Amino acid sequence: MYLASVLELATPLVLAALGCLLTVRAGVDNIGIEGMMLGGAFAGAAVSTTVFGPWGGLAVAAAAGLALALVLAWSHLSLGADFVLAGIAVNLLAAGGTVTLLFAINKSKGQGADDLASDPLPTVNLSFLDDVPVLNALADQSPITWATILLAPVFVYLYFHSKPGIWIRAVGGNAPAVVEAGISPTRVKWLAMSLSGVFAGIAGAQLSLATTHTFVRDMTQGRGFIALAAVYLGLRHPVGTIIAATAFGACQALSTLLQVRTTIPTDPLAAFPYVVTVIALGVAGLRSLRRRSLAAA
Amino acid sequence: MTRPDDMRAQAPVVLELRDVDKHFGPVHANRSVSLSLRRGSVHAILGENGAGKSTLMNILFGVLTPDSGEIRIHGEPRTFAAPKDAIAAGIGMVFQHFGLVPELSALDNISLGAEQTSWGVVDRDVARAKVEDLCRELQVEIPLERRVSALTVSQQQRVEILKALYRGAQILILDEPTALLAPQEREGLFDAVKRLQRTGVSVLFITHKLDEVELLADDVTVIRHGAVVAEHRVGTVTQAELVADMVGSSTVALSRTERVPLGVAMAVRDLSAVHPTSSSLRGVSLELRSGEITGVVGIDGHGHQLLCEVLAGVRPPAGGELSLFGARQRRWGRARAMASDVAFVPEDRLSAGVAKHLSIAENLVANRLGDPRFTRFRFMRRQAVRRHARELIEQFDVRCRDELQPVGSLSGGNVQKVVLARELSTSPRVVVVCEPTRGLDVAAIASVHSRLAAAADAGAAVVLQSSDLDEVLAVVNRIVVFREGEVVADVPNGDDVDAKVLGALMLGARLAEAA
């Protein structure tokens, strides 16, 4: 039960964090990932109840994440906006935009203002695993979780062995060297940011089409920022990032479990994953600080 | 020593520059530079820092475009809009600070942008085979799988060279390639260059080190103030002649005036100091007298620049004594020096001399923020600051829109005037100036020189560090020559002293031999 919940909750974090990793390595700390997830979650939920169904919702979620990523890439790369400010703008755009659209849809349906029911993705039902210890966590997961589990090794391989993978790392490492090699760093950044948008949109779909069956305003609750934290905590390495994102997912699952099973007040428990994030980042920061002072000495 | 010289002298010209000209605002960085590089030869471009060598190389590699002039490759005129055009024409550049990605492996760096893929996956075996062939040819060994950040500086340089060759470079430009290398590593580099040369690769070798020209080059072109001043076949020219070419022959009229020095303003005894890229100072004893301009000279990195930093208090002495008007200074630092009226004009004026984004007015009071004329309760008195700025702008002839213009938007000469105005208007007792006229035009140079003369006439002890010996000979009363961190000569500037004599002293000749 707990393990299943870890997989379910870690999925959006791992997806968003891998997307973030690409932009971070290309030299852009993409804080807009939060807004891209939120946009994906909303678009997925809204489209899932139409004729396109949940699969159509998933596709549109990815497209919505991509669209927001393109807005960010355009303002940062083409117009020269600072990526932190542009990222904040994208987050505000997503937060405000989804509420506005939510209100418009709900008004026409005469429902409450704050949420929107979705038609969820069918789960991958492997009932024969039900009685196998540990593996039963996999028995009833969403297709997004399965895709994440299966494609993560492919991602890691391509990250190290494909041209785009090498170029993205080169751009963040030393952009002038890339120019000398005849590659345009700007184009590589466009690619990295577009990919991060797609990843974030799908991560959002996991929230509204799998973990829950509704879209609620501001439902990402800082998961995009946690994903960015996971990248740095994972030492900007794909495997490290996956481990860190999964660990944050485990904290969220633990928090949920304790809220359900114990009488500990829920507020501090709900804050628990975020506290862990702050502590983890503090530790990581201290470590890199020490390494730098050693290198300087 | 015999060289396969004659063969190379007949070899076809692979690269030719014709009348290449480049301005940066009022600064004429390259003046009608012409140059030809023969196949399989090593051609040194020799010049002091700021002579325009780097501008020239950036033009060759497509980083900058010339205002006029022509680049010919194998006789055909070419224009380079970007480095990739230069790469396509067979030019490879090894920058002083290497253009490598520290996170990637040596192999990935070498093949970056020229990777071969199958099914979207980079085929490293193809690249490795090719690079290993190149390594065998050059007889170098590089751990190709290791990250560049884990390689030594000289290995990184090899990687950079291999990167150029991997792209088919037939003309290799090495920009100050030995700047970061230890002497043993230098030998290895030179061996590799010689082997390259035998395979028909031509090398342009930018340097300001004379011995390297002699060791490696077939031809040498000397550049000063952006123009070619001499071309020689190596072997037909002495080092002293090269120095004279590099730093100028004393053909300019001397504008110095005789001055009778007053008392000793500043003195150092047995001073030592260390610096990462310069010879350490060892046992330097020197007296700087009020009312006199003292020039400190040496080959780049031989300690004269370091001495200026110590005198100005920006770098701590490691040992010895420093005294000011007879009082020994125990804790010498910039704050202490400023409080003791020691003015300093650093070599890198734009990053160390001013705050680029602040206005002229703010920069002009940056060294006197405690002065009640300009601050009250730690807040700036804007009107007073602006009035003060207007006066100095007028007095020092700073060309600007108004006193609120950011210093960073001024031309180099005007930035220097701002720095001088700030440093000299406090009536300092000691003035330390480094390379005050580098990159300035003729009018600005004359104005700087007259300011320094005025400061000395007003009784300050002025120390001028410049790599332009013409300037030193024209301005100073006394010349101190440094070599390997020690004072090798301390002579009055007179008619018997010229660039040739100083050059010989800088190279280690004794005073009696040099004169």
Interface residues (C-beta under 8 A of the other chain):
Chain A: L158 H161 S162 K163 I166 W167 R169 A170 G172 G173 N174 P176 A177 V178 V179 E180 A181 G182 I183
Chain B: A82 P83 K84 I87 M93 G99 L100 V101 P102 E103 L104 D108 N109 L112 G113 A114 E115 T117 G120 V121 V122 K163
